[in-house]
C-alpha cells in the first residue's frame, strides 16, 4: 500500500507530465503570437521597385511583391512570411467589381476601408497618368496581425512646378508664372489580397488523470482479500 507521501509524489509526476505536454502543444502558437507582436501591423513595405511595373498585370504584381518582401527581409527582423504569393491574387477587386464580403468602389475613390484577418498581404494600385512610373502608385502592406477593418488613403505626390518665363515680346525674360508645388492624388484602380492565413485550431489539453480501478478489477481485488482472510482464519484454527 502507498503511503500518503508516495501518493503525493506520483500525483505530482502525473500533473508535471500533463503540463509538459500542454506546453509543448502551446509552443508553436506562442511562437506565432510572438512574431505577430513584433511585426506590429500594418507594415508599409516601402521596398517596391517601381521599375518592375511596366504594367500591373498579375505576373508583374506577383514578382514585384516577392522581390519587395525579399528586399525587406534582408534589412529587417523578424522576417515577414514569403509564401503564398501566387501567380494570381487570392482576392482582387477592380472598379465597380462585386465580391461578397469586400467593398466595391468607383472611379475617383481616394479612400477605402477593407476587412482584415484573412490574408497576410494587401496590394493597392492607385491610378494616374500613364506617362511616367512616378504616377503609378502601388502600395504593399503586411496585414497578418490585424483584425476588423483598416482604412487606406491614396498617397499624395508633390510636384515641383518650375518658373515659367515669357519667351517673346516686350516682356520676354520676365516671370510669367512663379514656381510652386502641385499635389496629386489619383483614384483607386484595384486592390488585391495575397497569402491566406491558415486557421489554427488549438489542440485540447486533457486534464490530469485520476483513474481508479474499474468495477471488475475492484471485485477481483476484494475477492482476493477475502480469500486471504479466510485462509488465515483456517490456519489459526488448526494451530489452536
Secondary structure by P-SEA (a helix, b strand, c coil): cccaaaaaaaaaaaaaaaaaaaaaaaaaaaaaaaaaaaaccccccccccccccccccaaaaaaaaaaaaaaaaacccccccccccccccccccccccccccbbbbcccccbbbbbcccccbbbbbbbccccccccbbbbbbbccccccbbbbbcbbbbbbbcbbbbcccccccccccccbbbbbbbccccccccccccccccccccccccccccaaaaaaaaaaaaaaaaaaaaaaaaac
